[in-house]
Amino acid sequence: MKKVVLALVILGGIAAGAIAYVKRSGPKDPNADVPTYTVTKEKFVRRVTAEGNLRAVKATPLSVPQQESEFGSKVAWLAPDGARIKKGDVVVRFDATEPEKQLRESQADLASAAARMGAERINGKLAVDGRDTTAVLADKELEQTQKFQQKDKDIYSRSQIIEAEIDTTLATSRKDNAEKTKQIERNLSRSKTELIGVESAKAQLAIKNAKTALSDMEIRAPHDGLFVLQRNWKGETLRVGDQLWPGQKVAEIPLLETMEAEVFVLEVDGSGLLPDQLAEITIEAHPDTVYKGKIKLVDKLAKPRVYKVPVQYFAVVVALETTDNVVMKPGARVDARLVLDETDALIVPRQAIGNKDGKSFVYRRSPKGAFEQVVVELGAATSGRVVVKSGLAAGDVIAMRDPTKSADSALGSGADAHGGGGGGGGGGDPEIETN
């Protein structure tokens, strides 16, 4: 019996404690545990990162010599890319096989033309002399015919007179034909001689071109410096065996007094790139030193940088404030940070942004303490922070999560409520740095 009474007393105490706990808890404020953020105007700098190489502002180009030839120049030897050279050093040597072959063939053509010219002159003279002899004989025949022509009607019969007239006409025709044939032979001989002369001149021109090509089988350095080979659109340099053409650029000797950087910005980050924007350059081999500069030139069109890779970049040229000739070398890899924007703006954490029906919004605390949904216009963003262009003011307090849901449910559905809230900026947007 005592045990039953003791158990009832214990159960009664527990029930009284539970009732007291409920009375002490009372009604709870639903927004009391919602984390908040006070909106303030902050100075931020929007930057994009890029990489590229150093290059000289000025350089002496080295090109294939201009030649009037039917063949290109095949590279037989090249100085190493980046080699230090002295004035007068041979940096490129071309294969002389083709011009030597053309020289031999052209000399043979010239000799053949000279032999044909001599033969034609002899043959032409003989032909003209033969026609001269025929013309002289025809002239004498005509003279004799006219001298002894039978014209007297009292002595000769009519048939004899007619036959004499026919002989005279025939002799006259023979003389005229001999004179015309002689002139034709002279013209024909002259034409053949001129044709052979054209072939001879052509052979002489080919010989001249071949000799010029042979004299230009080397490219020498015009002054001291670094020898930098030309890159093609694939980023490849020239190689032994490549066929080049007159005037084609082979390499250059950069003037190292003034350097600049050519960097490449992803097309998605290229919006807002303009000349005179600030830039910071770091040489990968010397990462502790930052060199300042300004954007000098921005390509109008984005282009692929790597062969067969479709990713496109804007090429940007950065003019450096100073040139350190000790560490700055043409072709050195650099990292760049380009300042696209620098101003004061309202910046909020990305997790405070929600998105519904294509509109971005936040929950702003009203003067009465409740949270209300407010549509906002977003600007540039990073993975963690977003610029608010309109919809909020400095001093506004916003919720860091959806206040209409409990902390547990908001955590579980955060991806739906806030994950797409980038609005005007995505994960690939330029970085934002606040001060």
KEKE-924253 format. One record per residue: x, y, z of N, C-alpha, C in turn; residue in three letters. Coordinates in steps of 0.2 Angstrom, whole numbers, plus 5000, padded with zeros to 4 digits. Atoms other than C-alpha are relative to their C-alpha. Example, Ala and Ser with C-alpha at 12.3 -4.5 7.8 and 13.67 -1.06 7.14 Angstrom:
500449945000506249785039500450065000ala;499649944999506849955036499650055003ser;
END
This chain:
500449945000500050005000500450065000met;499649945000501450125004500350014993lys;499749995007502250094987499550034995lys;500549975004500650134978499950085001val;500049934999500550304987500650034998val;499449975002502350344984500050014992leu;500049995007502150314965499550054998ala;500549955002500550424964500350075002leu;499749944998501550564973500550024994val;499549985005502950554960499750024994ile;500349985006501850554945499650075000leu;500349934999500950704952500550054999gly;499549945000502550804954500250014993gly;499849995007503050764936499550044996ile;500649965004501350824929500050075002ala;500049934998501450984939500650044997ala;499449975004503251014932499950024993gly;500149995007502650994914499550064999ala;500549955000501151114917500450075001ile;499649944998502351244925500550024994ala;499649985005503551234910499650034994tyr;500449975006502151264897499850075002val;500249934998501551414907500650054999lys;499449955000503351484908500250014992arg;499849995007503651454889499550054996ser;500549965003502051544883500150014992gly;499949995007501851604865500650034997pro;499349985003503451624854500050044994lys;499949955006503951764842500249964994asp;499850045005504051674825500650024996pro;499549975003505351794819500650015004asn;499549984995506451794834500749964998ala;499450045002507651664827500350014993asp;499849985007507851734809500650045000val;499449965000509551794806499950064995pro;500149945004509651964799500750044998thr;499449965003510852084789499850074999tyr;500249935001510852274789500450024994thr;499849985006511052344772500450065001val;499649944999512452474771500350014993thr;499749985006513252564756500849995001lys;499350025000515052494753500350024994glu;499649995006516452534741500249944998lys;499850065002516752394730500450014993phe;499650005006517952354716499849934996val;500250065004517352234702500649994995arg;499450025004518852144694499949944996arg;499950075003519152004681500749985000val;499350035001520651894680500149984993thr;499850025006521551854665500849985000ala;499350025001523251774659500250014993glu;499849995006524351804645500850005000gly;499350005001526151854640500250074999asn;499749935001527352004640500250004993leu;499749995006527852074624500350084999arg;499749945001528852224618499550054996ala;500449955004527952384612500250014993val;499749995006529152404598500549944998lys;499650065002530052264588500250014993ala;499850005007531052254572499849934997thr;500250075003530252124561500549984995pro;499550035004531252004551499549964995leu;500450035005530451944535500449974994ser;499750035006530751844519500250054995val;499949955005531651954506499550004995pro;500450005006530552014492500449984994gln;499750035006530951924477499549994994gln;500550025006530151904459500249934998glu;499850075001530251724460499349965000ser;500550045000529051584456499949955005glu;500050054995529451484471500150035007phe;499949974993529451514490500749985002gly;499450024997530851494502499949955005ser;500050054995531051334512500550015005lys;499649994995531751354529500549945001val;499550054999533351254531500350005007ala;499750004993533951314548499750065003trp;500249954996533351424562500450015006leu;499749984993534151514577499549985005ala;500550024995533351454593499550055002pro;500549954998531751544599500350035007asp;499849964994532251674612500850005001gly;499349994999534151664609500250074999ala;499749945001535251814611500450004994arg;499650005006535951874595500450075000ile;499649945001537252004589499850024993lys;500149975007537152124574500449964995lys;499750045006537552024558500049935001gly;500050075000537251854565499449974995asp;500550035004536351734554499449975004val;500550034996534651694561499549954996val;500450055004533751604547500449994993val;499750025006534451504532499549964996arg;500550045005533451444517500349954996phe;499750055005533651294506500150034993asp;499849975007534551344490499849954994ala;500150055006533951184480499650034995thr;500549985005532551264471500450064995glu;499749955005533451424465500649984997pro;499450035003535051324461499749974994glu;500350045005533951214450499850054994lys;500249955005533151364442500650044996gln;499449975003534851444439500349964994leu;499750045006535451294429499549994994arg;500550005006533851274419500050064996glu;500049945003533851454415500650014996ser;499450005003535651454410500049964993gln;500150055006535251304398499650034995ala;500549975005533751394391500450064996asp;499749945003534851554388500549974994leu;499650035005536151444379499749974994ala;500450035005534851354369499750064995ser;500349945003534051524364500650034996ala;499449975003535851594359500149964994ala;499850045005536151444348499450004994ala;500549995004534451454340500050074996arg;500049935003534651644337500650004994met;499450015005536351604328499749964993gly;500250045006535551474317499450034996ala;500549965003534051584313500250054996glu;499649955003535151724308500349974993arg;499750035006536051604296499549984995ile;500650035004534451524289499750064997asn;500349945003533651694287500450034995gly;499549975005535151764278500049964993lys;500050055006535151614266499450014996leu;500650005003533351624263499950074996ala;500149945003533351814259500550014994val;499550005006534951794248499749964994asp;500350045006534051664238499450044997gly;500549965003532551774236500250064996arg;499749955003533651914231500249984993asp;499750035007534451804217499449994996thr;500650015004532651754211499850064998thr;500349945002532151934211500450034994ala;499549975005533751984201499949974993val;500150045006533451844188499350024997leu;500649985003531651894186500050074997ala;500049935003532052074183500450004994asp;499650015006533352024170499549974994lys;500550045005532051904162499550054997glu;500449955003530852044161500350054995leu;499749955004532052164154500149974993glu;499950045006532552034140499349994996gln;500650015003530752004137499750064997thr;500249935002530352184135500450024994gln;499549985005531852214124499949964993lys;500150045006531452074112499349984998phe;500750015000529552084113499850014992gln;500350005007528752044096499450044999gln;500649955001527652194092499850024993lys;500149985007527852224073499549964997asp;500550045003526252174065500149984993lys;499850025007527052174048500449945000asp;499550055000528352054053499749945003ile;500250054996527551944066499249994999tyr;500750025000525851854066499750025006ser;500449984994524451894078500249965006arg;499950044995524751744088500750015003ser;499349994997526651774090500050075004gln;500049944996526251954096499649995007ile;500450014994524951894109500449955004ile;499650054996526151754115500650055003glu;499449964997527551894117499750045006ala;500349964995526352004127499949955007glu;500150044995525951854138500649985004ile;499450014997527751814141500250075004asp;499849934997528052004146499650005007thr;500450004993526551994159500349955005thr;499750054995527251834166500650025003leu;499449984997528951904168499950055005ala;500149954996528252054176499749975007thr;500350034994527251944188500549965004ser;499550034997528751844192500550055004arg;499649954997529751994196499750035007lys;500449984994528352064208500049955005asp;500050064995528251894216500649995004asn;499450014997530051884219500250065005ala;499949954995530152054227499549995006glu;500450004995528652024238500249945005lys;499750064996529351844243500650025004thr;499449984996530951924248499950045006lys;500249964994530152054259499649955006gln;500350044995529051914267500649965004ile;499550034997530651814270500450045006glu;499749954995531451964279499650015006arg;500449994994529951994290499949945004asn;500050074996529851804294500649995004leu;499450004996531651804299500050045006ser;500049964995531451954309499649985006arg;500550034995529951884318500349945004ser;499750064997530851724322500550025005lys;499449974996532351824328499750035006thr;500349964995531251934339499749955005glu;500350054996530351774346500549975005leu;499550034996531951694351500350055005ile;499749954996532551864358499650005007gly;500550004994530951854370500249955004val;499850064996531451684375500650015004glu;499349994997533251734378499950055006ser;500149964994532651884389499649975006ala;500450044994531451774399500549965004lys;499550044997532951654402500550055004ala;499549954997534051804407499650035007gln;500449984994532651864419500049955006leu;500050064995532551694427500649995003ala;499450014997534351684429500150065006ile;499949954995534351854438499649995006lys;500450024994532951804450500349945004asn;499750054996533851644454500650025003ala;499449974996535451734458499850055005lys;500349954995534451864468499849955006thr;500250054994533651714478500649975003ala;499450034997535351634480500450055005leu;499749954996536051794487499650025006ser;500449994995534551804499499849945004asp;500150064997534751634506500150005008met;499949994993535051704524499750075002glu;500349944997534251834535500550015006ile;499549984995535451924547499750055005arg;500349964995535052014563500350084998ala;499849935001535052204560500350045006pro;499749974994535552244578499949945006his;500050054994535852154595499349995003asp;500650014996534352084605499849935000gly;500350065000533251934607499749984994leu;500350025006532751824593499349965002phe;500650034999530851784594499649984994val;500350035006530051674581499250025000leu;500749985001528351724574499549945002gln;500550054999526851624580499450004995arg;500649995004525351574569499449995004asn;500650004997523551564573499949945005trp;500050064995523851394582500450015005lys;499549994994525151464593500749974998gly;499450045002526551364583500550054997glu;499449965003528251434578500249974994thr;499850035006529051404562500549945001leu;499550064999530051244559500449994994arg;499650015005531351184548499649964995val;500450035005530551134531499450034998gly;500649955002529151264531500150044994asp;499949965006528851344515499750075001gln;500149934999528851534516500050044993leu;500149965007528451674503500350075001trp;499749934999529251844500499550055004pro;500349954995528751974513499749975006gly;500350034994528151844525500450015006gln;499649994994528651884543500249935003lys;499750064997529751754551500150015007val;499949994993530251834568500150075001ala;499949934998530651994577500550005005glu;499549984994531952074588499750055004ile;500449954996530952164602500550055003pro;499649954996531652324609499750005007leu;500250014993531652294627499950065005leu;500149944996531552474633499350005003glu;500749994998529652474634499649934999thr;500450065000528552314638499350015001met;500750004998526752284638499749935000glu;500250074999525652134642499349994995ala;500650025003524352044631499749955003glu;500350054996523151954641499349984997val;500650035003521551854637499449995005phe;500650014995519851874646499549964997val;500650045003518451754644499550044998leu;500649975003517051804633499550025005glu;500549984995515851794648500250055005val;499849944996516851914658500250064997asp;499749945004517252034644499550065000gly;500449945001515752144646500250065005ser;499849954996516252314652500850024999gly;499349995001518052304646500150074996leu;499949945003518652484641500750025000leu;499349974999520252574637500150055006pro;499949964994521052664652499849985006asp;500250034993520352554665500749975003gln;499450024997521652504678500149935000leu;499850075001522552344678500649995005ala;499550034996523752244689500349944997glu;499750055003525052134682500549975004ile;499550044997526051994690500349954996thr;499650055004527451894682500049945004ile;500050064997527251714686500649985003glu;499450024997529051694689500250045005ala;499849954994529151844701499350025003his;500749994997527351834710500050055005pro;500149954994527851954724500050074998asp;500049935002527952104713499450014996thr;500649985004526352194706500250064996val;499949955005526552304691499350034998tyr;500749975002525152434688500050024993lys;500149985007524552484671499350024998gly;500749985002523052534661499849964993lys;500250045006522052444647500150054994ile;499849965006522752514630499549984994lys;500350025006521752404618499649945002leu;500450064999520252284618499749984993val;500250025006519852174604499250014999asp;500749995001518152204596499649935000lys;500350075001517752014593500449955005leu;499750054996518051874605500249944995ala;499750055004519151734597500249945004lys;499750064997519651554601500850015001pro;499349994998521351554610500449944998arg;499650065000521851374609499749964994val;500250035006521751274593499549945002tyr;500550054999520151164592499750005007lys;500449994993519551224609499550064999val;500449955002517951324606499950065005pro;500049954995518151434622500350074997val;499849945003518251614616500350055005gln;499749954996519251764623500150064997tyr;499849945003519451944621500750025002phe;499349985000521251994618500150075003ala;499949944997521752144629500750025001val;499349985000523352244628500050055006val;499949964994523952324645500650044999val;499449964999525152474645500250005007ala;499850004993526252454660500350075001leu;499849934998526752614670500850005000glu;499350015000528552544672500249944997thr;499750075003529652414663500749995004thr;499550034997530852314673500449954996asp;499650045005532152254661500349945003asn;499650064996532952134674499549945000val;500550064999531352024676499549994994val;500550005005530252074661500449984993met;499750035007530651964645499449994996lys;500650025004529551944630499849935000pro;500350074999528451794631499949975007gly;500050024993528551784650499250005002ala;500750014998526851724657499850055006arg;500249964995525851844667499349995002val;500750004997524251854678499850075000asp;500349944999523152004677499450015003ala;500749994997521752084687499850074997arg;500349945003520752214677499550035004leu;500549974996519752334686499450034995val;500649985005518052354677499650055003leu;500449954997517152454690500250015007asp;499849994993517452544706499650065002glu;500549954998516052634715499749985007thr;500450014994514952644730499349964998asp;500650045002513452514730499849975006ala;500350054995512252414741500249934999leu;499850075001512952244743499749955006ile;500450054995511952094752500349934999val;499850075001512351914755499649974995pro;500450035005511751804741499549965003arg;500550054998510851684752499450045003gln;500649964998509651834757499650014994ala;500449995007509051834738499649944999ile;500450055002507551734733499850024993gly;500249995007506851714716499449964998asn;500650035001505151684710499750034993lys;500349985006504351694693500550054996asp;499549965003505951774686500250065003gly;499949934996505951914699500449985006lys;499650004994507251934713499750045006ser;500349964995506651984730500449985007phe;499850014993507151994749499550015005val;500549994995506251994765500350065004tyr;499849954996506352164773499650015006arg;500349994994505952204791499650075000arg;500449945000504552334792500150035007ser;500049974994504452464806499649965006pro;500350034995503252354815500349935002lys;499650064998504452204816499949944995gly;500250065004503652094803500550014994ala;499750005006504552044787499550004994phe;500449995006503852094770500549994994glu;499650025006504352034753500150064995gln;499949945004505152164742500449984994val;499750015006505652154724500650044999val;499449965001507452204720500349994993val;499650015006508552234705500749995001glu;499350024999510252154705500550024995leu;499549985004511852204698500549945000gly;499550055000513552114697500049965006ala;500050054994513851964709500549955000ala;499650064999514951834715499749945003thr;500350064997514651664723499750025006ser;500249984993514351754740499750065001gly;500349934999513851934737499750024994arg;500449985006512652024726499950085001val;500149935000512552214721499250014999val;500749985000510752284724499950074997val;500149935004510352424711499450045003lys;500649964998508652464717499549955004ser;500550044996507252404730500250005007gly;499849994993508252434746500450065001leu;499749944998509052574755500549995006ala;499550014994510552594767499650005007ala;500350004994509952544784499549955001gly;500550065000508652414779500349945003asp;499850074997508652254789499649954996val;500350055004508352104778500249935004ile;499950074997508151914783500549974996ala;499550045003509551794779499749944997met;500450055002508251664776499350014999arg;500749995000506451644772499650005007asp;500349994993505551704788499349965000pro;500650035000503951614783500049935002thr;499950074999504651444786500550005006lys;499650024995505451364801500850004998ser;499350005002507351364802500249934997ala;499950065003507351174798499849994993asp;500250015007506251184783500350054996ser;499749955004507051344777500749974998ala;499450035001508751244778499949954994leu;500150055005508051104768499850024993gly;500249985007507251204754500350074998ser;499649945002508551344753500250004993gly;499850005007509051284736499550034996ala;500549985004507351314730499850085001asp;500249934999507051484738500650054998ala;499549955001508751564736500649984995his;499550025004509851454725500050034993gly;500049975007509351534709500050085001gly;500149934999509351714716500650044998gly;499449965003510851774706499750064997gly;500349945004509751894696500550024995gly;499649985005510951994687500749984999gly;499450035001512451894690500049935002gly;499950074999513051714690500649985003gly;499450024997514351614697500650014996gly;499549985004515451654682500250075000gly;499949935000515351844685500650025003asp;499449974997516851954689500050005007pro;500050004993517351954707499950075002glu;500149934996516852094719500450005006ile;499650004994517952154732499750075004glu;500349944996517252274746500550025005thr;499649974995518152384757499650035006asn;
END
